[in-house]
Amino acid sequence: GGFAHSRPPACGSYTLLVFTADNQKKWWERGGKAESPIRGAPIKLDLVAGAADGSKCSARVEGVKERAGAVLIAVAGREIDAYLDAFDAYGNACSFDADQKVRVDCAGASDLLLREASKKDLKKKKSAINVNEKAFSGTLTKAGSYSMRATVDGKICAGFPKVLQVVANEIDAKTSVLKGDALAEKQVRAGTPAHAIFLANDSFGNARLEGGDNVEIVLKSNDFIDEGLEVDANVEDHADGTYSVRFTLPKSGKWTVHLKCWPDKGEKPEQSVRMSFNSFVTGDAGTKSQDVSNTGVIECLRGKVNALTLKCLESKPMFFVGAETAFTLQSTDFDASHREVGGKEAVCARLLSPSGVSSIIPLKLTKDKIRYRAVVRWPEVGRHTLFANLDGEPLVGSPFTCDVKPAEICLPLSEITGSGRTECVAGKRSSFIIRARDHRGNRLRMGGSPIECVVTSIIKAEDKRVERREDTIVNTEGSVLDQGDGSYVVSYFVDIAGKYEIELVADDSRRSLHGICEAAEADPNRCQIDASGLRNLEAGMVGIARILRCDKFGNVLKAYPDSLPFRVEASGAGPAEIETVEAGDGSCDVRFEARVAGGGTLFV
């Protein structure tokens, strides 16, 4: 009998050609055409795909735009759709099993787990998916930097995680803010120019950062309604989402701010939004009928250049992706005068990343109310610029520019290319290239990562190279060449044919690769002969000796075209018939038959 073993990686239809061993050479010579197939052949079979493997699955994201550096840009409040395609470990398209955990999430300014879309949801969107796809949907309302991840049974899908920047939606009058000196109690006086800052926000409270919106502010008197007394404010766009508002009120009394704002190329709203303006407008400074005392007056820093200073709190800062750095905004002359901030200053900070995306940096007043504090989380690799303005004017130390470096290497997310990652030939040095990435998927452009490589192979117990009747594990160290640009050349060699494992280690990061080592070229000096079938032969009987083709390391070769040929000669008491037959598994059978009794010798 015979045993056939096959391990095809691609699914689909296959045909097995089964024929006699003596016709194998003809089969190779005729380019795979069957010669004298046996009864029942050929055998046809269909190979189906295996279970979905997270490292091979891919995903596409819709509802976003992609910028330089593979950064995704989404708009706050707009739905994000992710479609995952299932592939097995060999790259065959398949479908997700019911018990597999498939998820897509975003971590950053706020965490979001995208929900799996139902057939009803897909029908509403008029979108159809394949049977090997899963669809997920979600909406992020808070602007900022996120890390988007797609996983299958805990394995990160190819191309993930991705850097996602959420920017503000269109301007919304109801959530926008008017602040500054003009809103401090009793700071507005009749006939005196007043100044305030308008901060444009979207409907979710995210700060607008680009400017270019239309803002119209009209102040109407509550005490002179019949006369229709109103003042149009002068609005100046700073092109960063803030607007200077200047006005002069002719009479004292209660006034109400009426606001209209709409995006560029949008339609002007018919109705305005009324904003409460709490300042009681006093008369001239010399008018005794009005209360002009300082009681309840909040002292605010005036909008003068260099009134505040932007400063990094770290003495020797190192900027890495995903890390946080603290900054303070305090009075420039604080050391001399101990002047504190008032908390109502029209101050804002924004971060410009290398991909061109701007994000607002929240400012918090410290508990002692001496200064503002800002914490910046660096979203990308490259040069970042932090802007801080007061009443539209830059602070001392603004803009702050720094180069952000990648974090430590993350081997599971690093890109590995080269045939040496999955296969090698016994005794020949194989290699592959690691292009390092950090845990957020950013490409590392500098070397220095302490990568180590260990290759593990197994000598089976039945192998004649080992004396013990158990499997023997052999470990060899690979060589890692740091090219200084974030790429590493890993080389190794294995002399034991069969499966092997490559273990890559860098600090706390690990990754395993699996490959198959093929035997080298046949070496006549290491080929093995099993002559047990030639012992105690009788005249006229056929004896069989098997020759195993081996390489110089003793690995048995499998069948391949142009196998090493053998020539067999016999000498003895009389003539003998000799025939060599390929066994089909890489070995060769020598059939010997003689009719004259006596001793003989076979020369191979």
ABEGO torsion letter per residue (X at the ends): XBBBBBBBABBEBBBBBBBBAAAAAAAAAAGGBBBGBBBGOBBBBBBBBBBBBAAABBBBBBGBBBBBGGBBBBBBGBBBBBBBBBBBAAGBBBBBBAABBBBBBBBEABBBBBBBBBAAAAAAAGBBBBAABBBBBBBBABBEBBBBBBBBGGBBBBGOBBBBBBBBBBBBAAABBBBEAAABBGABBBGBBBBBBBBBBBAAGBBBAAEGBBBBBBBBBAABAAAGBBBBBBBBBAGAGBBBBBBBBABBEBBBBBBBBBBBGBBBBABBBBBBBABBBBBBAABAABBABABGBBBBBBBBBGABBBBBABABBBBBBGBBBBBBBBBAAAAAAGBBBAGABBBBBBBBBAAGBBBBBBBBBBAAGABBBBBBBBABBEBBBBBBBBGGBBBBGOBBBBBBBBBBBBAAABBBBEAAAABBBBGBBBBBBBBBBBAAGBBBABBGBBBBBBBBBBBBAABAABABBBBBBBBBBBBBBBAGAGBBBBBBBBABBEBBBBBBBBEABBBBBBBBBBBBBBBAAABBBBAAAABGBBBGBBBBBBBBBBBAAGBBBBBBBGBBBBBBBBBEABBBBBBBBBAGAGBBBBBBBBABBEBBBBBX
